[in-house]
Amino acid sequence: MEKAYRPDTICVQAGWKPKKGEPRVLPIYQSTTFKYDTTDEMGRLFALEEEGYFYTRLQNPTNDAVAEKIAALEGGVAAMLTASGQAANFYTIANLCQAGDHIVCSAKVYGGTFNLYAATIKKLGIDCTFVDPDDSEARIDQAFRDNTKAVVGETIANPALTVLDIEKFAKLAHKHGVPLIVDNTFATPVNCRPFEFGADIVTHSTTKYMDGHAMAVGGCIVDSGNFDWKAYADKFPGLTTPDETYHGVVYTKQFGKKAFITKATAQLMRDLGSIQSPMNAFLLNVGLETLPLRVEKHCSNARKVGEFLKSHPKVEFVNCAMIEGDQYYELAQKYMPNGTCGVLSFGLKGRKEDAVRFMDALKLCAIVTHVADARTCVLHPASHTHRQMNDEQLREAGVTPGMIRLSVGIEHPQDIIEDLEQALLQV
């Protein structure tokens, strides 16, 4: 049995295993196609009878090495890279649902994800019921229907910083015979591995901490291999009955624990094509090598910045589950005892205009539509990422008009605090 390495080692060593004379560093396989000697050899690949590469839209050696590394980090059996985190979230649902189906989702999720599930998939005939993640099991249980096919949440919600009670949601999902899907972007597998608490599928926007340098957009889907699709065969016919678009293959029968990812690759990536480019996968791999170092620094800095803001007379509230007294401190200690993430949110006393004045006065902290990279950045969710929501939806998402999302970088914490302090003087 291969030795089970710790996350720090996995980040450096997993995925690419060079043989004698091969490059030590993962190469960029910058090719759309791959050559074979006979027609039959390629035919067996198209029939899913053998593993191999023939077209990068479906699989690429660079991408597969990075996907294998992320799967190892999460403790999953297989993973697939996508062009973005949004593509990962869409593919995960599309791999399980069709017109007439339904999902349950935490209301406190990223604005783009909310819109994807509230509006876009609805046009495809898939309904979504949003629930307050802090509600009781009995209350959330009422959201399930006979046609519910999945439950979705974020380990740490963006930007409300709500910590998901993973075990509670896993229990409810499994009670109804459906998988729990957790977006683990903010926590990363360095701080939380949702599979250990009952989650079945994990998604990531690799654009964030995994890349870590705001260089490459990307996403990833990881399957735990733990959900028994065959036990609920009537709910998931796409996995348990013949796929006529692939010569009648039954994914659960032919691919076992890797059925979900194989179907996502063979069907969705084939037809929709949101593949991550090999160049972006290469850059992602470079970021992954330092992920544990950066996450530790992000969390340390965010804790110090959060404590500064909490003590400032012009600050009304701070959302940071690493600070004792936060609403989600106890849940964070349970699921992420080593730290949550470098992102926090806070509100100023006063009007929305004061938040805008404060942000415009920042010098070190940049206003950008991004989060979770090495540089400290800031935005106003109600005006930016959640602008498409109405007032009621904003409340459900935990976004107040004056809330500011601050992604604390890996600069010296005192420099970040001093920049915030001088901007607060302008309010």
N, C-alpha and C positions, 0 to 999 in steps of 0.2 A: 504493500500500500504506500502511495506517495505521501510524504510528510505533509502535514497540515501546517502551513506557514501562517504567521500573524499578518495583520493588514499592512503594516509597514513594509514587510518583505514582499507580499503579494503585489503591492503597488510598483515595486521595482522589477521583480523577477517573473511575474506571471504573464501568460499570453504568448510571448515570442520566446521560443526555445531553440536557439541556433544550433545547427549540427556542425561538425568539423568543417572549417573553412568558410562557413557562412558569416554574414555580417553580425557583429555583436549587437548593434542597434537595429531595431525593427525597421525594415526598408519600406519605402513607399512604393507599392505596386501600382504605379500610375499607368494602368492599362485597362481599356474597356473589355478586352477579349483575351481568351486563353486558348492555345493551340493543342490539338490532339492529332494522333496519327491515323485514326480510322473513324469512319462514320459511326460504327457501333459504340466506340468508346464515348463519344459525345451523346449518343442516343441514350445510353444508360444513365447519364447525368440528368437529361431532360425527363426521364422516367422516374427519377428519385430512387433509382436502384443502387446508385453509388454516390459517394461524396466527392466533390471536386469543384473546380471553378470553370465557368464558361462565359459568364457575362457579369460585369461588376455591379449592375443594378440588383442582382440577386445575392452575390457573394463576392468578397474580395479578400485576399490573404491578410492585408494590413488591417482591414476592418474586423476580420474574424479574430485576429490576435488580441485586439483591444477589447472586443466584446467578451472574449474568454477571460480577460483580466478582470473586467467589471463583474462578470458572473461569479468569479472566484471571490472577489471582495464582498459581494452580497451573500455568498453561500448558496448560489443558485446552480441549476444544472445547465442552463443555456441562456444566451443573450443575443440581441440583435440591435445593431446601431441604426439610428434613423437620422434624417437630415436636421431635425430639431426636436426639442422637448415636446412641442405641440404635436408633431407627427407621431411621437411615441405614445402620447396620451390618446390620440385619435385611433391609431392602429390597434392599441390594446382593446378598446371598446369595439371597434369594427371586426376584430378577430373573434368576438364572442356574440355580437348582436347583429340582428337584421331588422328590417322594418316590422313594427309591431312589438318590439321588445322594449325593455325598461331598465334603467339603472338607478341606484341610489347614490347620492354624492354629498359629501360635506359641503355646507354653504360657504365655509371659510376656506376658499381656495384662490389661487391666482386668478386675476380678472380674465385673462385670455382663456384659461381652462373653464371658468364659469360660462363664458360666452360660447365656447365650443360645445359644452353639454346642454346649455339652456336654449341655444338658438340653432347652431349648425347641424348637430346630429338630429335635432327635431325635424329639420327639413328632410332628413333621410328616413323619417318614420320611427325614430328611437326617442322615447320619452325619458326625462330625468326628473327625479324628485330630490330637491335639496333639503338637507336636514341640518339642524344645529348640532354640531359635534359634541356639545356639552350637555345635550338633553339626556334624559334617562334612557336605558335600554328599551323600556316599554314604549316610550314616545317614539323613538327611532324605528322600532319594530313596526309601527303602524304605516311606515312609508313603503314597506315591501308589498309587492303584488305577485300574482301567479306567474307573470311574464318577466319578473326581475331577473337579470342575468349577471349583475356584478354590483359591487359596492366600491366606491372610490373615496380616497382622502389624501391629504398631504401630511407627512410626518410633522413638519412645521409649516403652518399656513403662511402664505405670502399675500399681503404684508401684515396680517393681524398677529402673526407669531403665535397662533393657537397651536398647542401641542395635542396631537391626535392620541386618543386612548386606543392604541392599536388592538389590544386584546379584547376590548369591548366590541369594537367594530368587527373583528375576526369572528368572535362568538356569534354575533348577529348574522353575519354573512353565511357562515357555515350552517347555522340553524335552518337557513332557507336554501341550502344547497348551491350557493354561488361563491365565487372567489372574492377575496378582498384585494383590491389594487391600491398600492400606496406609492405616491410620488415622494421619493426620498431625496429630492434635489438639495434642499437646504441642509439637512443633517449629514448627508453622505454616509456611505457604509463605514466610514471611520468612526462616526459618533453613534450611529444606530443601524442595526440590521433587522429590518422589519420581519423577515422570515422567522426569526427566533421568537417572535411574539404572535405568530399565527397568520401573518400576511401571506398571500399566495403569489402575487406578481408585483414587481417593483418597476417604476419608471423613473427616468432622470432627464432633466435638461442638462446635458453634459457641458453646455455653454457656460454654466455657472462654476461652482467650485472645482469640478473635475478638470476642466480646462484651466481655469484659474487665472487667465491672463487676458480675457476678452478678445481672443484671437479667432476662435472657431465655433460657429454655431453647430449644435448637434444634440442628439437625444439617444436614449437607450431603453430597451425593455428587457427585464430579467425575469425569468420564470424559476420559481422555487422547485418545480417538479413535484410538489406535495399535493396539489389538488387532484382529486380522483374524478376525472372527467367522465369515465365510464360508469361511475356510480350514479351520475345524473345525465345519462346519455340522451334522454328526451329533451333536456334543456339545452344541450350543446351538440346538435346534429352535425354542425360543421366540422367538429373534431372526431365524432364517433360514427359517422356514416360515410359511404364512399363519396369522394370528391371527383365528379365526372370531368372536371377541367384538368385533372391530373391522373387520368387512366384508372379512376375508381379507387385510388389509394384511401385507406382509412388511417388517419394520422395517429390516433391512439394505438392502433394495432401495430403499425409499422415502426413508429418512432417512440413509443412508450412515454417516458417522462419528458422527452423533448418534443412532444406533439404540438404544444402551443406555439413555440418559437418556429418550428418547421412550417406550420400552417401560415404563420404571419409572414414568413419569408417567401414561401412558394406561392401563396395567393396574393397577399396585399402588396408586398414589395414588387412582385411581378406585374401587378395591374396598376398600382398607383405610383410606385417608383420613387418614394422619398428616401433615397439611400444617402448615407453620409459619404462625402467624398473621401478617398484615400488620404489626401493631403490633410483634411480636417481630422481624420482618425489618427494620423501620425502626430499632429500637434496635440490632440487630446491625450495620447499616450505619454508625451513629454510632460504634460501637466499632471497626469496621474502619479508619476514617479515622486513628486514632491507633495502630494495631497495631504498626507498625515502631518507634515511639518507646517504647511500653510494653515490647515484647519485649526491646529493647536494655537497658532499665533492669532488667527482671526478671532477665535473664541476668547482668548486672553485680552485682546484689545477691546472687543465688544463689551466684555464684562466691566472693564475700567471706564469706558466711555458711557455705558449705561448708568453706572453709579454716579458719574459726574452729572449727567443730565437729570437723574432722579433728585439730586440734591439742589438743583438750580431753581431759584424762585420763579423764573419765567416759564418753567416747564410744568405742564398740568399732569401728564402721565408718561410712563415709559413701559413699553412691552418688551421684556427680555427675560425669558424663563430661567436664565442662569443667575438672576438676582433674587435673593431670598425675599419673600413677600409677594413676588409675582404670582398671578392667578394660576399659572401653569408650572410653578416651581416644583411641586411634588411629582407631577407627571414627568417632568423633564428628568428628575432624579431617578425615576424608575426606568425610563427608556433611553436616556442619554446622560448618564452620570458623569461623563468626562467633558461635557459641554454640548451646547446645541448648535449654534452657528454664529457667523459674524454679523448677521442682520438683526437690527432692532428697529422698532418704530416708536415714535413719541409724538406728543401734541403740545403745542404752546398755548399758554393762557392768552386769550384774545380771539381775534377774527382770522378768517382764512387769509386775508391780506397780510397779516403778520407772518404767517408761515411762508408766504411768497417772498416777503422782504428779507426774512432770515435766510432763505435759500439763495437768493440773489446776492447776498453779502458774503457768502462762503468763497474762499480762495483755494484752499487745498482740496476740499471736498467738491467734486464735480457733479453737476446736474446732468445725468445721463440715463437713458432708458436701459439700464442694465443693473445687475446686482451680483455680488459674490465673486469679485475678482480681486486681484492684489491691491488695486487702488480704491480708496474710499470714495464712495459715490452716494448720491442722494436724489430722491424724487418725491413728488407729491401725488400719491396714488389716485386721489379723487380727480385730479386734473390729467393724469398720465395713464398709468396701466389700467385703472378702473373707470376711465372716463365714459365708457359705453353703458355703465350701469345707472339705473335710476336710484333715487334716494333710498327706497326700501331695500333694493338689492345691495346697496352700499352698507346699510345697517346690518343686513344678514351676513355680509362678508367681513364685518368688523372694521369697516373703514369709515372714519369720521372725516368731516370736511377739512379739518385742520391737521390731520395726521401726516407725519413726515416719515418716510422710510429711509433709514440710514444703513448702508452696507459698509461696515467698518473694514478697512483694508489692513495690510500688514506693515504700514508705515509705523514710525514710533508713536505710541499712544498719546504722548504728551503733545506732539505736534497736531494731532487730530483734535484733541481737547481744546488746545489754544485757538484753533481755527473756529470751532464751534462757539467758543467763548466770545471771540470778537464779533461774530455774526449775531449772537444774542444781544449784544450791546446796541445793535441797530433796530431792535424790536421795541 
